[in-house]
Amino acid sequence: MKTIMALAFAVLSFNVSAQTETPEFYSPEFTVAKISPMCPRSIPSGAMCGGYGSIVTVSATLGCLDSLEFFSTKTVAHDLKVELHIVSVAFRNPESARVRCNRANTVTKVVPVPQMGQVTVINTVIQN
């Protein structure tokens, strides 16, 4: 009987120590979804547009019930390349691991980039 109790205790203590806790917050990875010019190609009545740069739409996929809590961008220009540094924090809902989604929870943000050049996204990861 003592052997069975010791074995049960060993198995239960292993299960408790093997569980891992998922962090409540994480940094989603944004990608460029769309780039459009700041000024339209055709302007009516001969008007002029002096806006240089582009309007960049970035998107990230979150968990089913997760929500984006913080989003910040900074643009850095290098010759003919523009780096879009993104810092973001999303809240991981504990229920999202048990819920099935009909479609992915996608978050999109529109970022005006005042410099000219090829746009690349650099995601800054925040660790717990």
N, C-alpha and C positions, 0 to 999 in steps of 0.2 A: 504494500500500500504506500509505503514511504517512497518507493521508487517511482510510482505513478504520479504522486504529488510533486516530486522533484522534477520529473519530466514535464508535467503540465506547467509548473512555474517557469521552467527554462524556456518553453515555447512561448508562453505569454509575455515574458520579459523581452524576448527577441523581437516579437511583433511590435511592442511598444517602442523599442529603440530603433526599429527599421523605418518608422514613419518619418517622412520629411515634411517640413512645413514650407509651403510656397509663400514667397514674399507678397505683400499686399500691393506694392507698386512696382512697375517696370517701365522700361523705355521702349516704346514701339519704334519700328524701323520704317521711316518714310521714304517713298520713292517718287520720282517725277511722273505725274500722270498726264500733264498737258502743259505746253508752253505756247503762249500766244503773244503777238506784238502789242506793245502798249498803245500804239495808234492804229486805227483801222486802215486797211489798204485804200479804201475809197472814202474820201471826205466830201460831202455835198457842198455846193456853193463856193468852191474854191478856197475854203478855209484851210488853214495850216495847223499842223499838230507838231509841237516841239518836244514830245515825250520820247526820250531815249530809254531803251531797255525792254523788258518783257514782263508779262504777268505769268507767273508759274503756279500751277496747281499741283500740290503734293498730296499723297494719300498713304494711309497705313491701315492695316487690318488688325482689329482688336478681337478679344474674345466676345462671346455672345452678349454677355451682360456687362462687360467692362466699359469704362468711360474715360475719356481723355480729360485730365485734370489741369495740365499745364502745357503750354506750347509757346516757344520763343524761337525767333530766327535772327541770324546775323549774316549779312552778305559780305564777302571778301573778294575783291577783284585782283586777279593776277594776269596782266597782259590781255589776252583774248579769252580768258577763262574766268568764270565766276563760281565761287564756292558758296553754297548755301548751307551754313551750319545750323542744325536744328537741335534744340534741346526740348525734350518732351517727357511727360510723366503720365502714365495711365494707371488707373486703379483697377486691380484684379478683383472682381467680385467672386466670393467663394462659391456662389451658386452657378457660375458659368461653366464649371467643370462637369456639372450634372445635366445642364440644359443643352439641347440640340438646336442648332440654328437652321432656319430655312435658307438664309443666305448670310454671307460673311458681314460682320459689323465693320464697315469701312468708314474711316474718318477722312474728310478732305478739307484742306485749307488752301486759301488763295494768298500768295505772297508776291507783292510787287518787287521786281528787281530793277533798280535804276541804272545798272551798268550793262554794257553790251558784252556779249560773248557766250560761249558754251556754258551751260549751267550743270553743275554736279552737286549732289546732295551728300553732306557729311553728317551722319547721325552721331550725336554725343550720348554715350550710354551712362546712365546714373546707376551706380551699384549700391546695394544696401549694406 
